[in-house]
Amino acid sequence: MWNIFKKEFWAFFNTPTGYIIVGLFLFAIALFLWVIPGEYNVLDNGYANLDGLFYMAPWFFLFLCPAVTMRLFAEEYQQGTIELLLTRPISRSSIVLGKFFAGWVLVLIALIPTLVWYVSVLFLAEPFGNVDSGAFWGAFIGLALLSAVYTSIGLFASSISSNQLISFVLAVVICFAFFYGFELLGSLFSNGDTAYAIQSVGIHAHYKSMCRGVIDSRDLVYMIILSALFIFLTQYVITPKKKR
């Protein structure tokens, strides 16, 4: 698994594309937080917090995570190396997990620089440090777990098509469906219990809970189980013979 991880991790940064994807993600969020006037601008809203980051990041992740993961298996199919990879003396689960952790760590690396903005808000607050750190770290953990779910979905999408563009689009659609699709579906029901039950199936309800700084075990278990589900599906889908 370690060798697979290293191969995929460094392959991402061996081309300018990797740096461009991460750079665009950070640049886009920085524009909304510090430059473009509006409700998400830290300097405009009068409060020392980064709520705008945690509202926008899941939407930007809809494109960042699929962009990172779209090549993980699709490229193997394109180059005809999938058969060679699956016949190596390494378990299929190790291959899938190696690629998953490579993709997830890459997304986390894109997320880590946002901590600089947290430090900036600490200095902007009056008095110094007057920031709800509990809410920030709860939301940050939620965002890290959300990126794991998106990465597992992107990995699954990459495993069912040899076309990277198709893998990217499919991953975006599935990620959106799980993040906000159930939220929209639940809103169609007037019965509160029914609406809540449907919305609880989606990611958004659990992510919102974590953004309040509340680390509930149910939310953690949900994120872990959903990630594990798509990792399992990826392992089930890949075959050494059938080219998609």
C-alpha positions as CSV (number, residue, x, y, z in Angstrom):
1,M,0.0,0.0,0.0
2,W,2.8,2.4,0.9
3,N,4.4,2.0,-2.6
4,I,1.1,2.7,-4.3
5,F,0.6,5.7,-2.1
6,K,4.0,7.2,-2.9
7,K,3.6,6.6,-6.6
8,E,0.2,8.3,-6.8
9,F,1.2,11.1,-4.4
10,W,4.3,12.2,-6.3
11,A,2.7,11.6,-9.7
12,F,0.3,14.4,-8.9
13,F,3.1,16.9,-8.2
14,N,5.3,15.8,-11.0
15,T,3.3,17.9,-13.5
16,P,2.3,21.6,-13.2
17,T,-1.4,20.4,-13.2
18,G,-1.2,19.4,-9.6
19,Y,0.1,22.8,-8.5
20,I,-2.4,24.6,-10.7
21,I,-5.4,22.7,-9.2
22,V,-4.4,23.4,-5.6
23,G,-3.5,27.0,-6.4
24,L,-6.8,27.7,-8.1
25,F,-8.7,26.2,-5.1
26,L,-6.8,28.4,-2.6
27,F,-7.0,31.5,-4.8
28,A,-10.8,31.2,-5.4
29,I,-11.6,30.9,-1.7
30,A,-9.1,33.7,-0.8
31,L,-11.0,36.0,-3.2
32,F,-14.3,35.4,-1.5
33,L,-12.9,35.7,2.0
34,W,-10.6,38.7,1.6
35,V,-11.2,40.5,-1.7
36,I,-14.8,40.3,-3.1
37,P,-17.3,42.3,-0.9
38,G,-20.1,40.3,0.5
39,E,-21.4,38.2,3.3
40,Y,-18.5,35.8,3.2
41,N,-15.8,38.6,3.3
42,V,-14.0,38.5,6.7
43,L,-13.3,42.2,6.7
44,D,-16.9,43.2,5.8
45,N,-19.0,41.1,8.1
46,G,-17.6,42.6,11.3
47,Y,-17.0,39.3,13.1
48,A,-13.7,37.5,13.6
49,N,-14.7,34.1,12.1
50,L,-14.1,32.0,9.0
51,D,-17.7,30.8,8.5
52,G,-17.4,31.7,4.9
53,L,-14.6,29.3,4.4
54,F,-16.6,26.4,5.8
55,Y,-19.7,27.4,3.7
56,M,-17.8,27.6,0.5
57,A,-15.2,24.9,0.8
58,P,-17.6,22.0,0.3
59,W,-18.8,23.5,-3.0
60,F,-15.2,24.0,-4.2
61,F,-14.4,20.5,-3.0
62,L,-17.0,19.3,-5.4
63,F,-14.5,20.1,-8.1
64,L,-11.2,19.8,-6.3
65,C,-11.6,16.2,-5.1
66,P,-12.8,14.8,-8.5
67,A,-10.0,16.7,-10.2
68,V,-7.5,15.0,-7.9
69,T,-9.0,11.5,-8.1
70,M,-10.2,11.3,-11.7
71,R,-6.9,9.8,-13.0
72,L,-6.3,7.3,-10.2
73,F,-7.8,4.3,-12.0
74,A,-8.9,5.8,-15.3
75,E,-5.3,6.4,-16.2
76,E,-4.5,2.8,-15.4
77,Y,-7.2,1.7,-17.9
78,Q,-6.1,4.1,-20.5
79,Q,-2.4,3.0,-20.3
80,G,-3.3,-0.7,-20.1
81,T,-1.5,-1.1,-16.8
82,I,-4.5,-2.1,-14.7
83,E,-3.9,-5.8,-15.5
84,L,-0.3,-5.5,-14.5
85,L,-1.2,-3.7,-11.3
86,L,-3.8,-6.2,-10.2
87,T,-1.5,-9.2,-10.8
88,R,1.3,-7.8,-8.6
89,P,1.8,-9.5,-5.2
90,I,-0.3,-7.0,-3.4
91,S,-3.9,-7.3,-2.3
92,R,-6.7,-5.5,-4.1
93,S,-7.6,-3.7,-0.9
94,S,-4.0,-2.4,-0.5
95,I,-4.1,-1.0,-4.0
96,V,-7.5,0.8,-3.4
97,L,-6.4,2.1,0.0
98,G,-3.1,3.3,-1.3
99,K,-4.8,5.3,-4.0
100,F,-7.5,6.6,-1.6
101,F,-5.0,7.8,1.0
102,A,-2.9,9.4,-1.7
103,G,-5.9,11.4,-3.0
104,W,-7.1,12.3,0.5
105,V,-3.7,13.5,1.6
106,L,-3.4,15.7,-1.5
107,V,-6.7,17.3,-0.7
108,L,-5.7,17.8,3.0
109,I,-2.5,19.5,1.7
110,A,-4.7,21.9,-0.2
111,L,-6.6,22.6,3.0
112,I,-3.7,23.1,5.4
113,P,-2.7,26.6,4.1
114,T,-6.2,27.8,5.1
115,L,-4.9,27.7,8.7
116,V,-2.9,30.8,7.9
117,W,-6.3,32.6,7.6
118,Y,-7.2,31.3,11.1
119,V,-4.1,32.9,12.5
120,S,-4.9,36.1,10.6
121,V,-8.4,36.2,12.2
122,L,-6.8,35.8,15.6
123,F,-4.8,39.0,15.1
124,L,-7.8,40.8,13.6
125,A,-10.1,40.0,16.6
126,E,-10.6,42.6,19.3
127,P,-9.2,41.7,21.8
128,F,-6.6,39.4,20.3
129,G,-7.7,35.8,20.0
130,N,-11.4,36.6,20.6
131,V,-12.4,33.8,18.2
132,D,-14.6,30.8,18.7
133,S,-11.8,28.3,18.3
134,G,-14.0,25.3,19.2
135,A,-16.4,26.0,16.3
136,F,-13.4,26.5,13.9
137,W,-11.7,23.3,14.8
138,G,-15.0,21.3,14.8
139,A,-15.7,22.7,11.3
140,F,-12.2,22.0,10.2
141,I,-12.4,18.4,11.2
142,G,-15.8,18.2,9.5
143,L,-14.2,19.5,6.3
144,A,-11.4,17.0,6.5
145,L,-13.9,14.2,6.9
146,L,-16.0,15.6,4.1
147,S,-12.9,15.5,1.8
148,A,-12.4,11.8,2.7
149,V,-16.0,11.1,1.5
150,Y,-15.5,13.1,-1.7
151,T,-12.2,11.4,-2.3
152,S,-13.7,7.9,-1.9
153,I,-16.5,8.9,-4.3
154,G,-14.0,10.2,-6.8
155,L,-12.0,7.0,-6.6
156,F,-15.1,5.0,-7.2
157,A,-16.0,7.1,-10.3
158,S,-12.4,6.7,-11.6
159,S,-12.7,2.9,-11.3
160,I,-15.7,2.6,-13.6
161,S,-14.5,4.6,-16.6
162,S,-11.3,4.8,-18.6
163,N,-12.2,8.4,-19.6
164,Q,-10.9,10.9,-17.0
165,L,-13.4,13.5,-18.0
166,I,-16.3,11.1,-17.5
167,S,-14.9,10.1,-14.2
168,F,-14.6,13.8,-13.2
169,V,-18.2,14.6,-14.2
170,L,-19.6,11.4,-12.6
171,A,-17.8,12.2,-9.3
172,V,-19.1,15.7,-9.2
173,V,-22.7,14.5,-9.8
174,I,-22.5,11.8,-7.1
175,C,-20.8,14.2,-4.6
176,F,-23.5,16.8,-5.2
177,A,-26.2,14.2,-4.8
178,F,-24.9,13.1,-1.4
179,F,-24.0,16.5,-0.2
180,Y,-27.1,18.5,-1.1
181,G,-29.4,16.2,-3.1
182,F,-31.0,14.7,0.0
183,E,-31.3,18.1,1.5
184,L,-33.4,19.2,-1.5
185,L,-35.4,16.0,-1.5
186,G,-36.3,16.4,2.2
187,S,-37.4,19.9,1.7
188,L,-40.2,18.7,-0.6
189,F,-41.9,17.0,2.3
190,S,-44.2,18.9,4.7
191,N,-43.9,16.3,7.4
192,G,-41.0,17.4,9.6
193,D,-40.0,13.8,10.7
194,T,-40.0,12.6,7.1
195,A,-38.0,15.6,5.9
196,Y,-35.5,15.1,8.7
197,A,-35.1,11.4,8.1
198,I,-34.4,12.0,4.4
199,Q,-32.0,14.9,5.0
200,S,-30.1,12.8,7.6
201,V,-29.1,10.4,4.8
202,G,-27.2,13.2,3.1
203,I,-23.9,14.7,4.0
204,H,-25.1,18.2,4.5
205,A,-27.0,17.6,7.7
206,H,-24.0,16.0,9.4
207,Y,-21.6,18.6,8.1
208,K,-23.8,21.4,9.4
209,S,-23.7,19.8,12.8
210,M,-19.9,19.7,12.9
211,C,-19.7,23.3,11.7
212,R,-21.3,24.3,14.9
213,G,-18.3,22.9,16.7
214,V,-20.2,19.8,17.9
215,I,-18.3,16.6,17.2
216,D,-21.1,14.1,17.5
217,S,-20.1,10.4,17.2
218,R,-23.1,9.9,14.9
219,D,-21.6,12.4,12.4
220,L,-18.2,10.8,12.7
221,V,-19.6,7.3,12.1
222,Y,-21.7,8.5,9.2
223,M,-18.6,10.0,7.4
224,I,-16.5,7.0,8.0
225,I,-19.1,4.5,6.9
226,L,-19.9,6.4,3.7
227,S,-16.2,6.6,2.8
228,A,-15.7,2.9,3.5
229,L,-18.8,2.1,1.4
230,F,-17.3,3.8,-1.7
231,I,-13.9,2.3,-1.0
232,F,-15.5,-1.2,-0.9
233,L,-17.5,-0.5,-4.1
234,T,-14.2,0.5,-5.8
235,Q,-12.6,-2.7,-4.7
236,Y,-15.5,-4.7,-6.0
237,V,-15.6,-2.9,-9.4
238,I,-11.9,-3.1,-10.4
239,T,-11.1,-6.3,-12.4
240,P,-7.8,-7.4,-14.0
241,K,-9.4,-8.2,-17.4
242,K,-12.3,-6.0,-18.2
243,K,-11.3,-2.6,-19.7
244,R,-14.0,0.1,-19.3
